[in-house]
Amino acid sequence: MRLTWRIWLLIILLLLSVIAIKPSFESGVIVKSVEKNSTIFEEGLRVGEIIQKINDDKITNKEEYTKVIEKIFAENGTKRIDIFGKKNKYTIFVDEPPKIIVEDVPATKLQTGLDLRGGARALVQPEGEINDEGLNNLIDVSRNRFNVYGLSDMQVRGVRDLSGNRFMLIEVAGASPSDLEELISKQGKFEAKIGNISVFKGEKNDISSVCKTDATCAGITGCQPTQEGYVCSFRFVIYLTEEAAKKHAEITKNLSLDETGKYLSEKLYLFVDDVLVDELFIGADLRGQVTTQVAIQGSGSGKTNQEALADAKANMNKLQTILITGSLPYKLNIVKLDTISPLLGEEFVYWILIAGAASMIAIAIIIFIRYRRIKASLALVFTSFSEILIILGIAAVIRWNLDLPSIAGILATIGTGVDQQIVILDEARSSGVTLSLKEKMKRALFVVIGAYFTAMVSLIPLYWAVAGLFKGFALTTLIGITVGVFITRPAFSDMIKKFEGE
């Protein structure tokens, strides 16, 4: 059978989807979090490294990692641990387990939502009026604050309801609702100190603006090798109010210089909710000067130049975010707080897969009994499977978190697709109509396109309904029916024309 360009397009998209999903056959565990200033962090282990072996024991999953660590520290005393990662080998001498959090290596690039991984979810509404810019600033500050408190595996995004009210949706894997509620309930406070003296706070009467996106006043100043790897330095400018500038001059005028002569003997310490998050050098030229322009300097480190550069950029962005609005500019009210069991999600997905496979087999059998065409039955199953694969490929590309509503959207797409393919089959085999096969296919596709626009109009409002909690269902369904109408249905139509022609 000679393939048409529509069928070739479908095949190409299937191949691209497989590449986007990129199935992984690697064994080991992936590092999700490393405590800064720990021994293993200083040795160079970073988030994203895949641990494949510890001492003489191979690691294939999280359970084996836990057993190996428990065996090593079954007795007290300092232990030598050789950790073999995909990128490097790390050797440490410690008397307690490494301060890292690991997970099984993902089988694909697909990202799952909280309802499949487990954790806590909070729908939060700021008090008072807030615009899009204010919500984005609030999200940046909140995300940074959660990182400060060690909650790095989380999603924070802005959502709306149909009334236009703006909310912040926070999802944290591995956290309990009480943990999340405690963090959200804190107003948040930023403060910069020299010694024990407060210099300025994250308030508009202290900081007028922060250079963040302008390369003339913010960026990486250079990288250089060290004995441990590489260090990259960054620099950005903040603009103080006149009052804060005078206070800074008064505090620094009696400070001496350090041994390099480039910086003052005291550092600028940054606190969030009274927790020290960073310490910065103060340039010598700022001693006793009433200046509203202050250069904040810092660095990032890594085993390679690229790792050090990425670390420096991350540190700079974190500090800039803190300094822009270190204290939460709004009091937050928790509208909805949920806990999700990962076991529920795993069981749900398992039964969904079983039910989906059984449904596809049943549909194929019914189609064969109805039309007596094994090729048509196989084409229908292949087309439905193609739609699922393309949806997952697009989800991997846009890094969309697949949650339970998203899975429901995929199921809805399959149901819609089967209905429309049956319409195409019926049109192709209809008798008593003086139309050519090509004209019959055009008529069937017209019905399909009409149903598509009807579904699209009904799904768009659902994207924002309930503050976006059904966004996953709406998005995956929209993607699925769009792929179906413009890719898979025309290809299926061409297949049926070929089979009927035979």
Buried (B, 14 or more C-beta within 10 A) or exposed (E): EEBBEBBEBBEEBBEBBBEBBEEEEEBBBBBBBBEEEBBBBEBBBBEEBBBBBBEEEEBBBBEBBBEBBEEBBEEEEEBEBEBBBEBBEBEBEBEEBBBBBBBBBBEBBBBBBBBBBBBBBBBBBBEEEBEEEBBEBBBBBBBBBBBBBEBBBBBBBBBBBEEEEBBBBBBBBBBEBEBBBEBBEEEBBBBBBBEEEBBBBBBEEBBBEBBBEEEEBBBBEEBEEEEEBBBBBBBBBBBBBEEBBBBBBEBBEEBEEBEEEEBBEBBBBBBBBEEEBBEBBBBBEBBEBBBBEBBBBBBBBBBEBEBBBBBBBEBBBBBBBBBBBBBBBBEBEBBBBBBBEBEEBEEBBEEBEEEBEEBBEEBBEBBBEBBEBEBBBBBBBBBBBBBBBBBBBBBBBEEBBBBBBBBBBBBBBBEBBBEBBBBBBEBBBEEEEEEEBEEBBEBBBEEBBEBBEEBBEEBEEBBBBEBBBBBBBBBBBBBBBBBBBEBBBBBBBBBBBBBBEE
